[in-house]
Amino acid sequence: MDRAKRPFTVVIEKGGDGWLVADVPELEACHTQAKTMDELLERIKEVIELCLEEQKEEGKTSSSSFVGVQVVEV
């Protein structure tokens, strides 16, 4: 039986070395990197599934939720 799909926020940054880095704020230690956007999106989906499976095995539930991103001028 398939489990219901759930949306996750993915924050993507481009490093100085050209690699794209994806982070999922709702899930602890859930991040990956790739050279292309297509590869990054494929990888982050795999990592999210792994993080969810690990949470399930450890009996943890995610209590945090992504609020947003702000740009602050200083």
CYANA upper distance limits for C-alpha pairs under 8 A (distance plus 0.5 A):
  8 PHE  CA     24 VAL  CA      7.47
  8 PHE  CA     26 GLU  CA      7.78
  9 THR  CA     24 VAL  CA      6.45
  9 THR  CA     25 PRO  CA      7.54
  9 THR  CA     26 GLU  CA      7.97
  9 THR  CA     66 PHE  CA      7.22
 10 VAL  CA     22 ALA  CA      6.70
 10 VAL  CA     23 ASP  CA      6.11
 10 VAL  CA     24 VAL  CA      5.34
 10 VAL  CA     25 PRO  CA      7.79
 11 VAL  CA     22 ALA  CA      6.04
 11 VAL  CA     23 ASP  CA      5.68
 11 VAL  CA     24 VAL  CA      6.84
 11 VAL  CA     25 PRO  CA      8.14
 12 ILE  CA     20 LEU  CA      7.21
 12 ILE  CA     21 VAL  CA      6.03
 12 ILE  CA     22 ALA  CA      4.98
 12 ILE  CA     23 ASP  CA      7.05
 13 GLU  CA     20 LEU  CA      6.23
 13 GLU  CA     21 VAL  CA      5.75
 13 GLU  CA     22 ALA  CA      7.10
 14 LYS  CA     18 GLY  CA      6.57
 14 LYS  CA     19 TRP  CA      6.28
 14 LYS  CA     20 LEU  CA      5.01
 14 LYS  CA     21 VAL  CA      6.68
 15 GLY  CA     19 TRP  CA      5.93
 15 GLY  CA     20 LEU  CA      6.79
 15 GLY  CA     21 VAL  CA      7.72
 18 GLY  CA     35 LYS  CA      7.47
 19 TRP  CA     33 GLN  CA      7.04
 19 TRP  CA     34 ALA  CA      6.23
 19 TRP  CA     35 LYS  CA      5.42
 19 TRP  CA     36 THR  CA      8.25
 20 LEU  CA     33 GLN  CA      5.93
 20 LEU  CA     34 ALA  CA      5.88
 20 LEU  CA     35 LYS  CA      6.37
 20 LEU  CA     36 THR  CA      7.47
 20 LEU  CA     37 MET  CA      7.73
 20 LEU  CA     40 LEU  CA      7.54
 21 VAL  CA     31 HIS  CA      7.79
 21 VAL  CA     32 THR  CA      6.40
 21 VAL  CA     33 GLN  CA      4.82
 21 VAL  CA     34 ALA  CA      7.23
 21 VAL  CA     40 LEU  CA      8.12
 22 ALA  CA     31 HIS  CA      5.90
 22 ALA  CA     32 THR  CA      5.95
 22 ALA  CA     33 GLN  CA      6.53
 22 ALA  CA     40 LEU  CA      7.66
 22 ALA  CA     44 ILE  CA      7.36
 23 ASP  CA     30 CYS  CA      6.50
 23 ASP  CA     31 HIS  CA      4.81
 23 ASP  CA     32 THR  CA      7.32
 24 VAL  CA     28 GLU  CA      8.31
 24 VAL  CA     30 CYS  CA      6.07
 24 VAL  CA     31 HIS  CA      6.76
 24 VAL  CA     48 ILE  CA      8.39
 25 PRO  CA     30 CYS  CA      8.15
 25 PRO  CA     65 SER  CA      8.12
 25 PRO  CA     66 PHE  CA      6.86
 26 GLU  CA     62 SER  CA      7.29
 26 GLU  CA     63 SER  CA      8.48
 26 GLU  CA     64 SER  CA      6.04
 26 GLU  CA     65 SER  CA      5.87
 26 GLU  CA     66 PHE  CA      6.58
 27 LEU  CA     48 ILE  CA      8.35
 27 LEU  CA     51 CYS  CA      7.48
 27 LEU  CA     52 LEU  CA      8.49
 27 LEU  CA     62 SER  CA      7.22
 27 LEU  CA     64 SER  CA      8.50
 28 GLU  CA     51 CYS  CA      8.31
 29 ALA  CA     51 CYS  CA      8.45
 30 CYS  CA     47 VAL  CA      6.97
 30 CYS  CA     48 ILE  CA      7.05
 30 CYS  CA     51 CYS  CA      6.90
 31 HIS  CA     44 ILE  CA      7.32
 31 HIS  CA     47 VAL  CA      7.50
 32 THR  CA     40 LEU  CA      7.85
 32 THR  CA     43 ARG  CA      7.33
 32 THR  CA     44 ILE  CA      6.69
 32 THR  CA     47 VAL  CA      7.83
 33 GLN  CA     40 LEU  CA      6.56
 33 GLN  CA     43 ARG  CA      8.25
 34 ALA  CA     39 GLU  CA      6.55
 34 ALA  CA     40 LEU  CA      5.49
 34 ALA  CA     43 ARG  CA      8.39
 35 LYS  CA     39 GLU  CA      7.64
 35 LYS  CA     40 LEU  CA      7.77
 36 THR  CA     40 LEU  CA      6.60
 37 MET  CA     41 LEU  CA      6.61
 38 ASP  CA     42 GLU  CA      6.82
 39 GLU  CA     43 ARG  CA      6.61
 40 LEU  CA     44 ILE  CA      6.55
 41 LEU  CA     45 LYS  CA      6.80
 42 GLU  CA     46 GLU  CA      7.10
 43 ARG  CA     47 VAL  CA      6.70
 44 ILE  CA     48 ILE  CA      6.51
 45 LYS  CA     49 GLU  CA      6.83
 46 GLU  CA     50 LEU  CA      6.84
 47 VAL  CA     51 CYS  CA      6.57
 48 ILE  CA     52 LEU  CA      6.59
 49 GLU  CA     53 GLU  CA      6.66
 50 LEU  CA     54 GLU  CA      6.64
 51 CYS  CA     55 GLN  CA      6.67
 52 LEU  CA     56 LYS  CA      6.67
 53 GLU  CA     57 GLU  CA      6.71
 54 GLU  CA     58 GLU  CA      6.68
 55 GLN  CA     59 GLY  CA      6.46
 55 GLN  CA     60 LYS  CA      5.38
 55 GLN  CA     61 THR  CA      6.94
 56 LYS  CA     60 LYS  CA      6.56
 56 LYS  CA     61 THR  CA      7.89
